[in-house]
Amino acid sequence: DVLSAQFIDAARKVATVFRAGAITVPLSSDSQAIAKVATDPVPAWRAENGAVAEGDATFAQVTFTPRSLAVLVKCSRELLQDSLNMESLLPQVMAAAMAVELDRVALFGTGTAPQPRGVVNFSGVQEIEHDDDLASYGPLIAARTLIKTANHAGVSAYIMSPRDEGTLAGLTATDGQPLLLPPAIASVPMLASTSVPTNEGTGTNESTIVTGDFSKLLIGIRHEIQIQVLQELFAGNGQVGFIAHLRADVAATHENAFAKITGIVPAA
């Protein structure tokens, strides 16, 4: 329980999807479904005593299939015996590393087993093909417009690489002063994450900004993090092994509540 609490704390601190508003869903089985809206109902005005028109809402299932995430760490018996803080440090380090990878896969997971599918690979995710450097806030506004056009309230965060966050932070107006954010997105967090790659595209220098209403992103947790101590397996080398393991999956109630801005290159 203490370790699970450490993992949750680490996830909240380092996983940008949780800081952006993603929801944790406890899973009670190895295949669990929740409902999602495929198309919204359409209300219609009616005359007195007139029949109520059918709204034609359609629903679909989101099935969580928990995938296994694990890591093995070995350290010498001498280090364990002689270090005052190793017993507390190791679980913290392993929990933080697992949280970082869960964050990465929630955004960029391929969906090819054994990896969950992340936001950028959702079939319904919207896209702005920027294919240029970030010279203005225009692409961010365009992505927000796509999401609002799909009848969502707006965006709760923009998640990007530290490179792109630095580019946006350094934009200047014609008078050389910092370029002010448009009021529409001035209060939206700009979250930098090293989980966002900057080596995409044919030039291996492209990146992606992910945005949306992250309250629509669900992180299903089937098995919270546990660490197994391997006392005997590496005893021949005077080592003790530690395996950290959890099971999780990623889904969305509305995939079109998200957009990706692709093809971002560094400023010339």
C-alpha positions, 0 to 999 in steps of 0.5 A, a space after each residue: 500500500 505504501 509503494 502504491 501510494 508512492 507510485 500515485 504520488 510520482 505519477 501525479 508529479 511527473 506524468 503530464 497526462 494526470 496533471 492535464 486532467 486524466 482520470 484513473 479507473 480501477 479495473 476489477 478484471 482482465 477485460 472490462 468495458 465502459 460505454 462511450 458516445 459514438 454520436 451525440 443525440 439530436 434534440 428536436 422541437 415539437 408541437 404540443 401533443 406531437 411525437 418526440 423525435 428519436 435523437 439517434 444517439 449511438 454508443 459503443 464500448 471501450 474495452 480495457 485490456 490491462 497490459 503489463 509494465 515491468 522493470 528489473 533492477 539489480 544491486 549489490 548486497 554491499 550497497 544494500 547493507 552499507 547505504 542508509 537510504 537505499 531501502 527508501 530510495 529504490 522504491 521511489 526511483 522505480 515508481 517514478 520510472 514506471 510513472 514516466 513510462 505510463 505517461 509516455 504510453 498514454 500519449 504515444 503508445 502504439 496499441 500493438 501488444 503488449 503496448 497500450 494505445 495512446 492519444 496520438 494513435 486513437 482512431 478518432 484523434 483530430 490532427 493539425 498538420 503543421 509541418 513548420 516551426 512554431 512562429 506563433 500560437 496559431 497551431 494551438 488555436 487551430 487545434 482548440 478550434 477543432 475540439 470545440 467544433 466537435 462540441 467539446 468545451 475546449 482544451 485542458 492542457 497542451 503537452 509538448 517537448 521541452 524544446 517546443 515549450 521553450 520555443 513558445 516561451 521565447 516568442 517575441 512581438 515585433 517590438 521585441 517584447 515577449 509575445 502575449 498568449 491569446 486570451 482564449 488559451 492564456 490560462 491553459 497549462 503548457 506542460 513540457 514532457 521528455 516523453 514527447 519525442 523530437 526525432 520524428 519525421 523524415 528529417 528525424 527532427 519533428 515533434 508533436 503537441 498533444 492537446 484536448 480535454 484530458 478529463 476524457 482520457 481514462 487510465 485503467 489500473 488493474 494491478 497497482 505497482 508492486 515490487 518483488 524481491 529476488 533474493 536467490 536468483 542473482 546470489 551467485 554474483 552477490 546481488 539482489 534483484 527487484 522487479 517492479 510490475 503493474 498492469 494498466 491500459 489507456 482509453 478515451 470516452 470521446 476520442 475526438 476530444 483530442 488533437 495532435 499538432 504534427 510536423 513541428 520542427 525546430 526554429 531555423 
